Amino acid sequence: MTRSLHRWFLFAFAGLLILGCSSEYPTPEMAEVSGKITYKNKPLPGGTVVFQTADGKNRGVAPIMADGTYKMKSPLGEVKAAVVTRPPSAESMSNPEKRPAVREVHMPSNVDPKTLPPTKYERFETSGLSFTIKQGSNTIDIPLE
């Protein structure tokens, strides 16, 4: 009886171990992406850029440096992009139709908000930005108007 009980516990433990190691959402393949973001032909001095898969399950996020450059790991394939340059307001966070792609924004405090791109770029649904990410290194410059 002890041996059969021991075997049962061993099989049960092995089953739980296998279940615990599986994932409903496997880790996506990622690739290096870098580039420069400009607004009206001038480097964007800060913000956050986000690339997200169409199903919304995977994304790459990077701060925009003072010279407009960014570097991230992004999921492979078709992605939508958003460029967030303002911290979210209480109104935008409570309204899903106005909510930006991210909450954290990396922007120097001395930047005049009047020099920033329109808020349409802060949401995947309104930015109009989409790219194809391939294996290896990708360079994607993003000119905003």
MDTraj code that builds the backbone (N, CA, C; nanometers):
import mdtraj as md
import numpy as np

residues = "MET THR ARG SER LEU HIS ARG TRP PHE LEU PHE ALA PHE ALA GLY LEU LEU ILE LEU GLY CYS SER SER GLU TYR PRO THR PRO GLU MET ALA GLU VAL SER GLY LYS ILE THR TYR LYS ASN LYS PRO LEU PRO GLY GLY THR VAL VAL PHE GLN THR ALA ASP GLY LYS ASN ARG GLY VAL ALA PRO ILE MET ALA ASP GLY THR TYR LYS MET LYS SER PRO LEU GLY GLU VAL LYS ALA ALA VAL VAL THR ARG PRO PRO SER ALA GLU SER MET SER ASN PRO GLU LYS ARG PRO ALA VAL ARG GLU VAL HIS MET PRO SER ASN VAL ASP PRO LYS THR LEU PRO PRO THR LYS TYR GLU ARG PHE GLU THR SER GLY LEU SER PHE THR ILE LYS GLN GLY SER ASN THR ILE ASP ILE PRO LEU GLU".split()
xyz = np.array([
    [0.0824, -0.1187, 0.0000],
    [0.0000, 0.0000, 0.0000],
    [0.0872, 0.1256, 0.0000],
    [0.1936, 0.1246, 0.0729],
    [0.2804, 0.2405, 0.0823],
    [0.3442, 0.2721, -0.0524],
    [0.3841, 0.1665, -0.1261],
    [0.4443, 0.1889, -0.2576],
    [0.3453, 0.2516, -0.3552],
    [0.2238, 0.2038, -0.3564],
    [0.1244, 0.2594, -0.4493],
    [0.0907, 0.4045, -0.4128],
    [0.0872, 0.4337, -0.2844],
    [0.0626, 0.5703, -0.2408],
    [0.1792, 0.6613, -0.2805],
    [0.2996, 0.6087, -0.2655],
    [0.4197, 0.6829, -0.3038],
    [0.4181, 0.7132, -0.4541],
    [0.3833, 0.6128, -0.5359],
    [0.3762, 0.6324, -0.6817],
    [0.2688, 0.7352, -0.7177],
    [0.1562, 0.7274, -0.6501],
    [0.0471, 0.8208, -0.6784],
    [0.0936, 0.9647, -0.6525],
    [0.1592, 0.9884, -0.5391],
    [0.2097, 1.1224, -0.5075],
    [0.3150, 1.1669, -0.6090],
    [0.3994, 1.0744, -0.6527],
    [0.5019, 1.1072, -0.7509],
    [0.4382, 1.1503, -0.8827],
    [0.3370, 1.0761, -0.9299],
    [0.2684, 1.1118, -1.0544],
    [0.1907, 1.2428, -1.0396],
    [0.1259, 1.2611, -0.9264],
    [0.0513, 1.3853, -0.9025],
    [0.1459, 1.5052, -0.9018],
    [0.2613, 1.4903, -0.8352],
    [0.3591, 1.5986, -0.8315],
    [0.4115, 1.6303, -0.9718],
    [0.4425, 1.5265, -1.0498],
    [0.4916, 1.5460, -1.1860],
    [0.3863, 1.6167, -1.2717],
    [0.2606, 1.5788, -1.2553],
    [0.1532, 1.6452, -1.3302],
    [0.1399, 1.7913, -1.2949],
    [0.1460, 1.8226, -1.1662],
    [0.1386, 1.9622, -1.1231],
    [0.2579, 2.0422, -1.1721],
    [0.3738, 1.9801, -1.1732],
    [0.4938, 2.0469, -1.2214],
    [0.4802, 2.0819, -1.3696],
    [0.4297, 1.9887, -1.4482],
    [0.4106, 2.0136, -1.5913],
    [0.3078, 2.1239, -1.6124],
    [0.1971, 2.1196, -1.5415],
    [0.0949, 2.2232, -1.5542],
    [0.1475, 2.3594, -1.5109],
    [0.2247, 2.3614, -1.4061],
    [0.2780, 2.4871, -1.3552],
    [0.3788, 2.5508, -1.4481],
    [0.4455, 2.4722, -1.5310],
    [0.5468, 2.5256, -1.6215],
    [0.4889, 2.5695, -1.7546],
    [0.3665, 2.5315, -1.7838],
    [0.3076, 2.5737, -1.9103],
    [0.2486, 2.7126, -1.8944],
    [0.2252, 2.7782, -2.0066],
    [0.1723, 2.9136, -2.0016],
    [0.0652, 2.9306, -2.1078],
    [-0.0399, 2.9995, -2.0705],
    [-0.1450, 3.0281, -2.1675],
    [-0.0920, 3.1230, -2.2741],
    [-0.0030, 3.2128, -2.2346],
    [0.0562, 3.3098, -2.3259],
    [0.2062, 3.2854, -2.3331],
    [0.2519, 3.2103, -2.4330],
    [0.3950, 3.1853, -2.4432],
    [0.4711, 3.3157, -2.4680],
    [0.5950, 3.3192, -2.4263],
    [0.6783, 3.4368, -2.4475],
    [0.6974, 3.4580, -2.5969],
    [0.6687, 3.5786, -2.6461],
    [0.6814, 3.6020, -2.7904],
    [0.8271, 3.6158, -2.8315],
    [0.8531, 3.5927, -2.9583],
    [0.9861, 3.6202, -3.0115],
    [1.0019, 3.7707, -3.0190],
    [1.1182, 3.8189, -2.9794],
    [1.1441, 3.9628, -2.9753],
    [1.2622, 3.9965, -3.0656],
    [1.2675, 4.1226, -3.1074],
    [1.3789, 4.1705, -3.1888],
    [1.4171, 4.3106, -3.1422],
    [1.5424, 4.3468, -3.1664],
    [1.5916, 4.4803, -3.1337],
    [1.5340, 4.5816, -3.2331],
    [1.4846, 4.6921, -3.1796],
    [1.4346, 4.8014, -3.2626],
    [1.4943, 4.9307, -3.2094],
    [1.5426, 5.0133, -3.2993],
    [1.5928, 5.1449, -3.2603],
    [1.5594, 5.2427, -3.3716],
    [1.5651, 5.3697, -3.3374],
    [1.5360, 5.4708, -3.4375],
    [1.5320, 5.6083, -3.3751],
    [1.4805, 5.7020, -3.4525],
    [1.4705, 5.8407, -3.4079],
    [1.3287, 5.8893, -3.4341],
    [1.2740, 5.9606, -3.3359],
    [1.1392, 6.0151, -3.3494],
    [1.1518, 6.1658, -3.3618],
    [1.0902, 6.2207, -3.4669],
    [1.0932, 6.3649, -3.4891],
    [0.9511, 6.4192, -3.4972],
    [0.9385, 6.5451, -3.4624],
    [0.8116, 6.6158, -3.4779],
    [0.8432, 6.7459, -3.5496],
    [0.7793, 6.7650, -3.6645],
    [0.8057, 6.8803, -3.7511],
    [0.9556, 6.8916, -3.7795],
    [1.0156, 6.7773, -3.8133],
    [1.1568, 6.7654, -3.8518],
    [1.2561, 6.7962, -3.7401],
    [1.2114, 6.8030, -3.6156],
    [1.3010, 6.8247, -3.5024],
    [1.2935, 6.7039, -3.4101],
    [1.4066, 6.6644, -3.3491],
    [1.4035, 6.5488, -3.2582],
    [1.3048, 6.5716, -3.1436],
    [1.2255, 6.4708, -3.1148],
    [1.1338, 6.4783, -3.0007],
    [1.2190, 6.4665, -2.8741],
    [1.2124, 6.5612, -2.7811],
    [1.3052, 6.5656, -2.6673],
    [1.2750, 6.4696, -2.5525],
    [1.1729, 6.3888, -2.5653],
    [1.1384, 6.2945, -2.4588],
    [1.0059, 6.2283, -2.4894],
    [0.9616, 6.1468, -2.3955],
    [0.8363, 6.0736, -2.4117],
    [0.8601, 5.9247, -2.4005],
    [0.7613, 5.8487, -2.4397],
    [0.7680, 5.7032, -2.4364],
    [0.7089, 5.6506, -2.5663],
    [0.7782, 5.5557, -2.6287],
    [0.7277, 5.4926, -2.7500],
    [0.6904, 5.3486, -2.7170],
    [0.5764, 5.3039, -2.7729],
    [0.5236, 5.1703, -2.7449],
    [0.4872, 5.1024, -2.8758],
    [0.5350, 4.9787, -2.8936],
    [0.4949, 4.8948, -3.0058],
    [0.4132, 4.7804, -2.9476],
    [0.2946, 4.7546, -3.0033],
    [0.2058, 4.6511, -2.9496],
    [0.1513, 4.5646, -3.0617],
    [0.1423, 4.4341, -3.0356],
    [0.0849, 4.3428, -3.1336],
    [-0.0641, 4.3720, -3.1508],
    [-0.1197, 4.3296, -3.2622],
    [-0.2602, 4.3575, -3.2930],
    [-0.3553, 4.3013, -3.1881],
    [-0.3191, 4.1858, -3.1283],
    [-0.4069, 4.1263, -3.0270],
    [-0.3914, 4.1921, -2.8896],
    [-0.2955, 4.2843, -2.8767],
    [-0.2766, 4.3576, -2.7523],
    [-0.2087, 4.2783, -2.6414],
    [-0.1624, 4.1574, -2.6694],
    [-0.1046, 4.0725, -2.5649],
    [0.0436, 4.0974, -2.5404],
    [0.1143, 4.1521, -2.6384],
    [0.2587, 4.1707, -2.6253],
    [0.2982, 4.3099, -2.6728],
    [0.3987, 4.3673, -2.6029],
    [0.4421, 4.5005, -2.6405],
    [0.5879, 4.5232, -2.6052],
    [0.6445, 4.6226, -2.6708],
    [0.7774, 4.6725, -2.6392],
    [0.7617, 4.8186, -2.6010],
    [0.8354, 4.8634, -2.4997],
    [0.8236, 5.0010, -2.4501],
    [0.9642, 5.0575, -2.4333],
    [0.9821, 5.1846, -2.4719],
    [1.1136, 5.2478, -2.4549],
    [1.0978, 5.3965, -2.4288],
    [1.1883, 5.4513, -2.3462],
    [1.1911, 5.5968, -2.3294],
    [1.2522, 5.6603, -2.4538],
    [1.2080, 5.7813, -2.4834],
    [1.2654, 5.8588, -2.5935],
    [1.3710, 5.9503, -2.5318],
    [1.4932, 5.9408, -2.5813],
    [1.6041, 6.0193, -2.5279],
    [1.5948, 6.1660, -2.5756],
    [1.6739, 6.2531, -2.5161],
    [1.6712, 6.3964, -2.5475],
    [1.7015, 6.4259, -2.6947],
    [1.7745, 6.3366, -2.7621],
    [1.8058, 6.3566, -2.9045],
    [1.7031, 6.2901, -2.9963],
    [1.5921, 6.2388, -2.9378],
    [1.4854, 6.1778, -3.0161],
    [1.5036, 6.0294, -3.0423],
    [1.6141, 5.9711, -2.9972],
    [1.6382, 5.8292, -3.0248],
    [1.5708, 5.7398, -2.9207],
    [1.5488, 5.6150, -2.9599],
    [1.4935, 5.5137, -2.8700],
    [1.5539, 5.3794, -2.9058],
    [1.5481, 5.2856, -2.8119],
    [1.5947, 5.1492, -2.8349],
    [1.5116, 5.0567, -2.7478],
    [1.4593, 4.9495, -2.8071],
    [1.3735, 4.8561, -2.7336],
    [1.3818, 4.7167, -2.7927],
    [1.3205, 4.6237, -2.7216],
    [1.2921, 4.4910, -2.7753],
    [1.1425, 4.4895, -2.8023],
    [1.1064, 4.4515, -2.9246],
    [0.9663, 4.4511, -2.9662],
    [0.9264, 4.3122, -3.0142],
    [0.7991, 4.2766, -2.9991],
    [0.7518, 4.1499, -3.0560],
    [0.7668, 4.1510, -3.2081],
    [0.7935, 4.0346, -3.2647],
    [0.8039, 4.0220, -3.4096],
    [0.6673, 4.0338, -3.4757],
    [0.6679, 4.0735, -3.6026],
    [0.5451, 4.0796, -3.6802],
    [0.4876, 4.2196, -3.6861],
    [0.3596, 4.2245, -3.7205],
    [0.2911, 4.3529, -3.7331],
    [0.2646, 4.4121, -3.5955],
    [0.3013, 4.5384, -3.5789],
    [0.2752, 4.6080, -3.4526],
    [0.2139, 4.7444, -3.4824],
    [0.1323, 4.7903, -3.3888],
    [0.0832, 4.9275, -3.3904],
    [0.1728, 5.0048, -3.2952],
    [0.1866, 5.1352, -3.3187],
    [0.2743, 5.2148, -3.2336],
    [0.2006, 5.3350, -3.1774],
    [0.2479, 5.3794, -3.0607],
    [0.1988, 5.5019, -2.9976],
    [0.3200, 5.5761, -2.9425],
    [0.3135, 5.7094, -2.9489],
    [0.4183, 5.7951, -2.8948],
    [0.3512, 5.8847, -2.7916],
    [0.3845, 5.8614, -2.6650],
    [0.3193, 5.9325, -2.5543],
    [0.4149, 6.0400, -2.5036],
    [0.3667, 6.1652, -2.5019],
    [0.4535, 6.2768, -2.4628],
    [0.3998, 6.3572, -2.3451],
    [0.2833, 6.3185, -2.2932],
    [0.2239, 6.3906, -2.1807],
    [0.1815, 6.2916, -2.0736],
    [0.1957, 6.3296, -1.9469],
    [0.1410, 6.2412, -1.8417],
    [-0.0106, 6.2358, -1.8560],
    [-0.0709, 6.1222, -1.8260],
    [-0.2166, 6.1124, -1.8410],
    [-0.2895, 6.2016, -1.7400],
    [-0.3990, 6.2577, -1.7854],
    [-0.4834, 6.3366, -1.6951],
    [-0.5824, 6.2431, -1.6275],
    [-0.6463, 6.2904, -1.5235],
    [-0.7490, 6.2104, -1.4554],
    [-0.8611, 6.1762, -1.5529],
    [-0.8965, 6.2725, -1.6381],
    [-1.0032, 6.2491, -1.7361],
    [-0.9638, 6.1399, -1.8354],
    [-0.8401, 6.1451, -1.8873],
    [-0.7990, 6.0458, -1.9866],
    [-0.7878, 5.9065, -1.9258],
    [-0.7495, 5.8965, -1.7995],
    [-0.7379, 5.7652, -1.7362],
    [-0.8750, 5.7047, -1.7050],
    [-0.9758, 5.7873, -1.6843],
    [-1.1087, 5.7345, -1.6534],
    [-1.1913, 5.7081, -1.7791],
    [-1.1443, 5.7534, -1.8949],
    [-1.2167, 5.7356, -2.0196],
    [-1.1339, 5.6479, -2.1137],
    [-1.1758, 5.5232, -2.1379],
    [-1.0983, 5.4333, -2.2235],
    [-1.0741, 5.4878, -2.3642],
    [-1.1613, 5.5737, -2.4122],
    [-1.1447, 5.6292, -2.5461],
    [-1.0396, 5.7399, -2.5517],
    [-0.9922, 5.7853, -2.4374],
    [-0.8893, 5.8896, -2.4322],
    [-0.7626, 5.8431, -2.3623],
    [-0.7635, 5.7221, -2.3082],
    [-0.6511, 5.6710, -2.2289],
    [-0.5276, 5.6511, -2.3174],
    [-0.4119, 5.7077, -2.2772],
    [-0.2892, 5.6881, -2.3551],
    [-0.2371, 5.5449, -2.3422],
    [-0.1434, 5.5088, -2.4294],
    [-0.0900, 5.3726, -2.4331],
    [-0.0127, 5.3351, -2.3070],
    [0.0475, 5.4333, -2.2400],
    [0.1219, 5.4087, -2.1155],
    [0.0963, 5.5216, -2.0168],
    [0.1240, 5.4939, -1.8900],
    [0.1074, 5.5960, -1.7863],
    [0.2354, 5.6728, -1.7611],
    [0.3498, 5.6049, -1.7738],
    [0.4778, 5.6700, -1.7470],
    [0.5290, 5.7396, -1.8716],
    [0.5674, 5.8656, -1.8542],
    [0.6196, 5.9442, -1.9661],
    [0.7540, 6.0021, -1.9243],
    [0.8537, 5.9817, -2.0065],
    [0.9885, 6.0314, -1.9801],
    [1.0075, 6.1617, -2.0580],
    [0.9772, 6.2737, -1.9927],
    [0.9858, 6.4041, -2.0594],
    [1.0562, 6.5032, -1.9671],
    [1.1596, 6.5728, -2.0175],
    [1.2239, 6.6758, -1.9353],
    [1.1233, 6.7845, -1.8958],
    [1.1385, 6.8382, -1.7760],
    [1.0420, 6.9367, -1.7245],
    [1.0489, 7.0710, -1.7973],
    [1.1580, 7.0991, -1.8670],
    [1.1718, 7.2290, -1.9343],
    [1.1137, 7.2317, -2.0764],
    [1.0442, 7.1257, -2.1172],
    [0.9859, 7.1207, -2.2520],
    [0.8513, 7.1912, -2.2526],
    [0.8348, 7.2832, -2.3474],
    [0.7089, 7.3566, -2.3626],
    [0.6037, 7.2624, -2.4233],
    [0.4921, 7.2381, -2.3554],
    [0.3886, 7.1478, -2.4082],
    [0.3367, 7.1888, -2.5461],
    [0.3484, 7.3168, -2.5814],
    [0.3026, 7.3625, -2.7135],
    [0.3897, 7.3087, -2.8262],
    [0.5099, 7.2594, -2.7934],
    [0.6007, 7.2077, -2.8958],
    [0.5856, 7.0568, -2.9152],
    [0.4922, 6.9946, -2.8426],
    [0.4746, 6.8502, -2.8501],
    [0.3747, 6.8117, -2.9595],
    [0.3862, 6.6903, -3.0113],
    [0.2924, 6.6454, -3.1155],
    [0.1498, 6.6336, -3.0618],
    [0.0524, 6.6289, -3.1519],
    [-0.0879, 6.6139, -3.1099],
    [-0.1100, 6.4850, -3.0295],
    [-0.2091, 6.4883, -2.9424],
    [-0.2382, 6.3721, -2.8567],
    [-0.2865, 6.2503, -2.9344],
    [-0.3231, 6.2658, -3.0605],
    [-0.3676, 6.1498, -3.1391],
    [-0.2601, 6.0416, -3.1462],
    [-0.1318, 6.0788, -3.1333],
    [-0.0230, 5.9813, -3.1400],
    [-0.0099, 5.8987, -3.0117],
    [-0.0815, 5.9350, -2.9065],
    [-0.0676, 5.8685, -2.7767],
    [-0.1528, 5.7422, -2.7621],
    [-0.2352, 5.7128, -2.8631],
    [-0.3216, 5.5937, -2.8581],
    [-0.3019, 5.5119, -2.9849],
    [-0.3002, 5.3799, -2.9702],
    [-0.2829, 5.2918, -3.0857],
    [-0.3950, 5.3121, -3.1872],
    [-0.5147, 5.3369, -3.1370],
    [-0.6328, 5.3458, -3.2237],
    [-0.6326, 5.4720, -3.3097],
    [-0.5597, 5.5744, -3.2702],
    [-0.5644, 5.7018, -3.3429],
    [-0.4299, 5.7464, -3.4006],
    [-0.3220, 5.6776, -3.3659],
    [-0.1890, 5.7242, -3.4093],
    [-0.1655, 5.7071, -3.5586],
    [-0.2236, 5.6038, -3.6179],
    [-0.1982, 5.5768, -3.7591],
    [-0.0596, 5.5181, -3.7837],
    [0.0093, 5.4780, -3.6766],
    [0.1450, 5.4247, -3.6880],
    [0.1437, 5.2726, -3.6780],
    [0.1987, 5.2063, -3.7791],
    [0.2123, 5.0608, -3.7745],
    [0.3392, 5.0207, -3.8503],
    [0.4014, 4.9125, -3.8043],
    [0.5289, 4.8690, -3.8599],
    [0.5358, 4.7177, -3.8592],
    [0.6296, 4.6645, -3.9373],
    [0.6577, 4.5214, -3.9378],
    [0.7949, 4.5006, -3.8762],
    [0.7997, 4.4223, -3.7679],
    [0.9248, 4.3938, -3.6991],
    [0.9746, 4.2569, -3.7450],
    [1.0987, 4.2532, -3.7924],
    [1.1586, 4.1295, -3.8420],
    [1.2675, 4.0822, -3.7467],
    [1.3056, 3.9552, -3.7598],
    [1.4139, 3.9026, -3.6766],
    [1.5404, 3.9819, -3.7031],
    [1.6245, 3.9917, -3.6008],
    [1.7487, 4.0668, -3.6141],
    [1.7299, 4.2088, -3.5647],
    [1.8074, 4.2990, -3.6206],
    [1.8040, 4.4391, -3.5797],
    [1.7174, 4.5196, -3.6765],
    [1.6283, 4.6025, -3.6230],
    [1.5378, 4.6851, -3.7036],
    [1.5644, 4.8322, -3.6729],
    [1.5698, 4.9149, -3.7759],
    [1.5796, 5.0589, -3.7576],
    [1.4502, 5.1193, -3.8083],
    [1.3768, 5.1847, -3.7174],
    [1.2499, 5.2454, -3.7550],
    [1.2479, 5.3896, -3.7043],
    [1.2637, 5.4820, -3.7969],
    [1.2505, 5.6240, -3.7647],
    [1.1036, 5.6612, -3.7757],
    [1.0581, 5.7468, -3.6854],
    [0.9160, 5.7814, -3.6811],
    [0.9010, 5.9330, -3.6937],
    [0.8702, 5.9823, -3.8139],
    [0.8462, 6.1262, -3.8294],
    [0.6995, 6.1576, -3.7999],
    [0.6755, 6.2492, -3.7073],
    [0.5394, 6.2921, -3.6718],
    [0.5147, 6.4311, -3.7274],
    [0.3928, 6.4556, -3.7691],
    [0.3545, 6.5878, -3.8233],
    [0.2407, 6.6465, -3.7433],
])
top = md.Topology()
chain = top.add_chain()
for i, resn in enumerate(residues, 1):
    res = top.add_residue(resn, chain, resSeq=i)
    for name in ("N", "CA", "C"):
        top.add_atom(name, md.element.get_by_symbol(name[0]), res)
traj = md.Trajectory(xyz[None], top)
